[in-house]
Amino acid sequence: MTTPADAGGPANRALSGRRIEELTLEAATRGELSPDDLRVHPDTLRHQAEVAEAHGNPQLGENLRRAAELTALPDDEVLAIYEALRPGRSTAPGLEAVASRLDAVDAPLCAALVREAAEVYARRGLLKPG
Amino acid sequence: MNDENSAKPARSSARLGRFEALDKRPVNLDGFAKEDHEAGLVAFASANDPEPSVALDSGGRVGGLDGTAARDFDLIDAFIAARGLDAAAAEEANGLDDVAFARLIVDPNVPRAEVVRLAAGATPEKLARVVALLRPVELQMAVAKMRVRRTPSSQAHVTNRLDDPLLLAADAATAVVYGFREIETTVPVNADAPSNALAVLIGSQVGAGGALTQCSIEEALELELGLRGLTTYAETVSLYGTEKVFIDGDDTPWSKAFLCSAYASRGLKMRVTSGGGAEALMGAAEGRSMFSLESRCVALARAMGAQGVQNGGIDGASVVGCVPDGMRELLAENLLVMLRDLESCSGNDALVSESDMRRTAHTVPLFLAGSDFLFSGFGSIPRYDNMFGPSNFNAEDLDDYLVLQRDWGVDGALRPVTEERLREVRERAASACLAVYRELGLVPRPGPLRSSTTIGFTDDHVAEVVAAEGSKDVTPPDPQAILAAADAIMERGIGILDVVGALWSTGYEEEAGRVLAMGRARVAGDYLQTAAIFDEHMRCLSKATDPNDYQGPGTGHEVAPERREEMAAIRQQRSRDDLLARHAAGAPGPAASPGAASPAAAAAEAGAASPAGLSTTGVASPAGRHSVEHGTGTTAGTTSGTTHSTAAGTTRGTATPDDTTPPPAGAGSAPPTPFRLIERGEAHPGTDPREVCVGISPAFATRLWLTMSGLPVTEALAQIIAGIESEGRTARIVRVPSTVDLGVIGLTAARLAGSGVGVGLQAKGTALIHRRDLAPLACLELLSIAPLLTPETYRELGVNAGRHAKGLRPAPVRNPYTEQAIEARYHAEVVSLVAIERGETVPGAPPVDVEVER
């Protein structure tokens, strides 16, 4: 329950697939590591979500599950979705397009968050006039 | 006297002296506001706060919240209703009587988990009402019980006015060596941010590994720096308690929730920021109390899935502070976070008052109770360098803080640091930072043809940075060079692996390993759990691994014996051995010649520069136990040995034969020199009516050589003798070995004196005049404030003793007066001095004549 990733559980690999114990100084200084070797794997995030839920925080769990979904997206796309969710930035179809894109990359929780936002934004007048 | 009469009415209409004086106190620079419910200038319980309520629909969903139906939910209500409340506990929690609920929070016998379960079902307004009932001491109890992590920790601000990378690195290392586990930086110049993040990352891993770092800037850039691994956490995701202010902040709960997930998706820890007063400051508090709105923010943070909240003393702290109950509200904000089972990064961030007393009173209750982060930014740099604005505690306050920690035996997460250690880490951090900037080509490398390099990126600059208190002490680096470095970091996509490589190839292998470990930590993901930090051995402490288990006395976080010793060992503490060593250094060495500074005296002088004038340096062997030779002030202004001036805490230099320092005012004629004290055998009553006896204490010039004012004890004695002689009387010296009681010493001397008048003199410098017919405690004159006594006062006391011996009634010598905490300064030393005197007493031994050999 304590240090699941380091303990060699199911989620002990970087996003690249490299095992965490291979992330050594030797490997780094031989130039063998790439940025994806230092990125968290979605399985690790889902595992951490389980830990959070087991400790009574389902909201943190959900956040980590959304995070697991976002590992599939490149940085600039993540930033673009954030921008689209800011007030007055998106039309209703615009947000629906974002949600569909998230569905397409198997990110249903994120898609649901965006659709929920679209609904509330519409009611509160925060959509960009389309 | 017409003038006087006409002046009277004018005087009576002028300000009272009492108020005139009070007006000048720092607290009166602070602003205080009358409560104004419409403007939201009210800490707790505005007339416009809604009644707590919750309505569940048939599907168990929250259909109404704190008086608002689902169709009227604003953004904040809607987000909280959708996922923020535990519907299973909602009816139970909201049905509880407020007082009963409040008692559950405080009662150590009610498990923390039970309170968390109920709080998860409580609406924002319900929780606000309940927590508002807690008195300050109850808030402290609740905080001790409800904070998430057992081990307290703290965060530091590390910034400077110049964005000087080498100084940032040195100051980050400084923060870490003091014990901070998170370091937050920011910029005065926005475009410098990547450079600041890099410098702080490097410095944070010198001395020890595992400190988390962040760079507080615009969200998108902050996220990008995090994605590259140049920072390891974020906390500037701001939440507000009204929809209007939230939108003014250009975000919504959904955009912020998405941002939370974005950080987590790259393995970055993050928390959100809120805090009472922000909405009132933005003129959109909807007439609600600060605490009511803050409770919405905290409920929202939980709903978004953030693991923690920074509140209770951030930017709006002084708005909260200006209304009644404001300071209690700030502490209560921290508790709201803990009740929602989130990490509390507990404010003490913005400076809340010009009054030292008031700002300390803001921090102390939380400090005593403990928190996940006691400060969400202790200004670990000088006030002027803090680009967030000064914190409530700053570098200038580090010693105060360490002493508070020691006073209360409370783990405030910091530790004392020696000058040597601090120099070492600052040097290494600044050097490592320079090496990395050069290695990565962020600044030009010095080549064979160009010895001089960019201003601010030289070895000389490293030396300046190491020595500097802050950026005012260094040559300002070339701002264009910093911008160019920052641009290069962005354009070339420099990230954590580049930093690891550069540290490694420039010989900073240990730091390279630690930076890489921070990268590996994000792959492991353990520090995404609530309240996670890394200790210096890279162990992850969080809700999952180090849960707070406080359940009353004997439980919860214990200050382990090693930790207690570390906290106790402030650099100012001294032992009796230290004191004896200093006195031994003040003793005349065998080769000491009159008026010349001995090496031992010089060593004592060097030590005198340490705080409180206490010295540990210079141990010289004392002269023969009962034979003293000491050069006293032979010529005007020349004293051998060390003289500490008292009140101002400064030191006068060790005089040399050619010293031209003018004599102290009123020193009068110099006493004879040098002289030796030789014990000659039991003393008997004298018969010469001109004879005045001076009784000295057991350790006087045997083990103790300096009075509390830093005078050589023999000089004090010489001045008294000279004073007596100036009245045409003779002075006879006796040692009273049987007691430490100055009254008895003086009375014994008086009874031995042919005149019936005696002087008592303790080694610590306290002196009195006594007469043989008086009771021991009823002396004629007493000089009680030894630390302030000067050669002149001893001379005057001698003169008065001579006059008493003539049967005159002289005006008493006035005790010097000071407003300073003279006892705080010296009582620690007095205990040792008295113990040493007591150790030298020989009970029942008769007084002994002491010959002064000139």
Interface residues (C-beta under 8 A of the other chain):
Chain A: M1 T2 T3 P4 A5 D6 A11 N12 R13 A14 L15 I20 L23 T24 L25 A28 T29 G31 L33 S34 P35 D37 L38 R39 V40 H41 T44 L45 H47 Q48 V51 A52 H55 G56 N57 Q59 L60 G61 E62 N63 L64 R66 A67 A68 E69 L70 T71 L73 D75 V78 L79 I81 Y82 E83 L85 R86 P87 C110 L113 V114 E116 A117 V120 Y121 R124 L126
Chain B: F73 D74 L75 A78 F79 A82 R83 G84 A113 V116 R117 A120 E219 A220 L223 E224 L227 R228 G229 E243 I247 D250 D251 T252 W254 S255 A257 F258 L259 C260 S261 A262 Y263 A264 S265 R266 G267 R302 A303 M304 G305 A306 Q307 D341 G495 I496 L497 V500 G501 W504 S505 E509 A512 G513 L516 G519 R520 R522 V523 A524 G525 D526 L528 Q529 T530 C540 K543 A544 T545
